[in-house]
């Protein structure tokens, strides 16, 4: 089991959440948090790229060339819109924030 981390105050967080924890719960949650943070450190370490020499001078390799392509015409985009207007080509949506 990983060592307990003292940099994350479980008691302080519990107080902010208005939770009353017993000392055994505090130590349990502290241990669980230490395991979670150790796992996160392991996962983050897996995604770190190894340093290699000479790659800063190289041009990036493009997967495919950029090509201009026609976009969807406005009439086709508005064809299935529930409340579209023809003149200014707008779509009305219901108000979600009062």
C-alpha positions in Angstrom: 0.0 0.0 0.0 1.4 3.5 -0.9 2.5 5.8 1.8 -0.1 8.2 3.1 0.1 11.7 1.6 -0.1 14.5 4.1 -0.5 17.2 1.4 -4.2 16.5 1.0 -6.1 17.4 4.2 -9.0 14.9 4.4 -10.3 16.5 7.7 -10.3 20.0 6.1 -12.2 18.8 3.0 -14.7 16.9 5.2 -15.3 20.1 7.2 -15.9 22.1 4.0 -18.4 19.4 2.9 -20.0 19.6 6.4 -19.2 15.9 7.0 -18.3 14.5 10.4 -15.7 11.8 10.0 -14.4 9.5 12.8 -10.6 9.2 13.1 -10.9 5.7 11.6 -12.8 7.1 8.6 -10.2 9.8 8.2 -7.4 7.3 8.1 -9.4 5.0 5.7 -10.1 7.8 3.3 -6.5 9.1 3.5 -5.2 5.6 2.6 -7.7 5.3 -0.2 -6.8 8.7 -1.6 -3.1 7.8 -1.4 -3.8 4.7 -3.5 -5.8 6.7 -6.1 -3.1 9.4 -6.3 -0.4 6.7 -6.7 -2.4 5.1 -9.5 -2.8 8.5 -11.2 1.0 9.1 -11.0 1.6 5.7 -12.6 -0.9 6.4 -15.4 0.5 9.9 -16.0 4.0 8.4 -16.2 2.9 6.0 -18.9 2.1 8.9 -21.2 5.3 10.8 -20.8 7.3 10.9 -24.0 10.9 9.8 -23.6 13.4 12.5 -24.4 15.2 11.9 -27.6 18.0 13.8 -29.3 17.7 15.5 -32.6 14.0 15.6 -32.9 13.6 19.4 -32.3 15.3 20.2 -35.7 13.0 18.0 -37.8 9.9 19.1 -39.6 6.6 17.6 -38.4 5.3 14.8 -40.5 1.8 15.4 -41.8 -0.6 12.5 -41.9 -2.4 13.9 -45.0 -2.2 17.1 -47.0 -4.8 19.8 -46.3 -7.3 20.2 -49.1 -10.1 22.7 -49.5 -13.4 20.9 -50.0 -16.9 22.4 -50.4 -19.0 22.6 -47.3 -22.6 21.6 -46.9 -24.9 24.2 -48.6 -27.0 26.3 -46.2 -30.3 25.0 -47.6 -29.2 21.4 -47.0 -28.0 22.2 -43.5 -31.4 23.9 -42.6 -33.5 21.2 -44.3 -34.0 19.2 -41.1 -33.9 22.1 -38.6 -37.1 22.2 -36.5 -37.7 26.0 -36.6 -35.6 27.4 -39.5 -36.2 30.8 -41.2 -35.6 31.1 -44.9 -34.7 34.8 -45.1 -31.7 35.2 -42.8 -31.1 31.4 -42.8 -31.3 31.0 -39.0 -32.4 28.2 -36.7 -34.4 29.1 -33.6 -33.7 27.1 -30.5 -35.7 27.0 -27.3 -34.5 29.2 -24.5 -32.6 27.2 -21.9 -31.5 29.8 -19.5 -34.2 31.9 -17.8 
